[in-house]
Amino acid sequence: MVTLVVGCGAKETQTQETSNDVEKKSKIGVVVKALDSEHWLTVKKGAEDAAAETGVDVVVLAPDKESNVEQQFRIIEDLIQQKVDALAVAPCDSEGIVPFIEEANSNGIPVLTVDTNADANVVAFVGTNNTLGGKMAGERIVEIIGGEGKVALITGVPGQQTHRDRNAGFKEALKGTNIELVAEQPANSESALAMTVMENILQSNPDLKAVFCTNALMGLGAMEAIDAKGKLGDIKIIAFDTQTDVLNAIKDGKMDSVVAQSPYNMGYEAVKNAVKHINEEDVPKVVDTGTDLITEENVNEYLK
């Protein structure tokens, strides 16, 4: 009888210890803009790999599309109510997100911004220097069309700082040239909408020389519209973000180039730095995950 009691006591103690270990495991909520593209799925993979390495729980959530701002706000609100230990957020609306970051902070939940920054009290911004990336795209267009002619800009959801920065960098690169920016229209980071926008731009500007799309899906949509007009190759397409179909389009000569970021590192570094902050370690205010320009000359390096 004594042996049985001792045995049960040991098992109960072990169960309690295991339960305590589970309770001590930190939970990080990662909220991205959507999970409808290779870019965001790669961010998700990076976050999950970092969680596995650091021994924390991570949940990656997103609205059904980038323009569904209110849905993203509800997701963040729910995670605050769940009392997660940290949040990493890629804001669909850089200004609208601010009250939710403040609410998280008031509940003792630290927030990191990912991909897109916000003017709020955050632990760190993890992502690309988007102004520099936009400037790289602009400089590429200046080079390939000889510094003159008509160009267009198709941008993402209005209100997203990421796209504002890319737009600003792009326009900066065009200064001092004979290039005319004849159209600047949003397509909400959606391929189908970008196709329609591109069709309208081409109708008004049949002599267009180039277009810069501030994400990959919009680049693909613009490419379809240009292809339908039989002008692939004549109108140069530069996009932002890498995914396999974009890289293949560059290889096949359908798209000129793309500004590449590192979505995997965004997710990975966001979770790693959230864990550091939870553990009271120093975290840099900006974690630059880097940019590169992919053209026909180096595209095979990225298709491996």
Sequence and secondary structure as in RCSB ss.txt:
>XXXX:A:sequence
MVTLVVGCGAKETQTQETSNDVEKKSKIGVVVKALDSEHWLTVKKGAEDAAAETGVDVVVLAPDKESNVEQQFRI
IEDLIQQKVDALAVAPCDSEGIVPFIEEANSNGIPVLTVDTNADANVVAFVGTNNTLGGKMAGERIVEIIGGEGK
VALITGVPGQQTHRDRNAGFKEALKGTNIELVAEQPANSESALAMTVMENILQSNPDLKAVFCTNALMGLGAMEA
IDAKGKLGDIKIIAFDTQTDVLNAIKDGKMDSVVAQSPYNMGYEAVKNAVKHINEEDVPKVVDTGTDLITEENVN
EYLK
>XXXX:A:secstr
 HHHHHHHHHHHHHHHHHHHHHHHS EEEEE S SSSHHHHHHHHHHHHHHHHHT EEEEE  SSTT HHHHHHH
HHHHHHTT SEEEE  SSTTTTHHHHHHHHHTT  EEEESS  SS  S EEE  HHHHHHHHHHHHHHHTTTEEE
EEEEE  TT HHHHHHHHHHHHHHTTSEEEEEEEEE TT HHHHHHHHHHHHHH TT  EEEESSHHHHHHHHHH
HHHTT BTTBEEEEES  HHHHHHHHTTSS EEEE  HHHHHHHHHHHHHHHHTT    SEEE   EEE TTTHH
HHH 
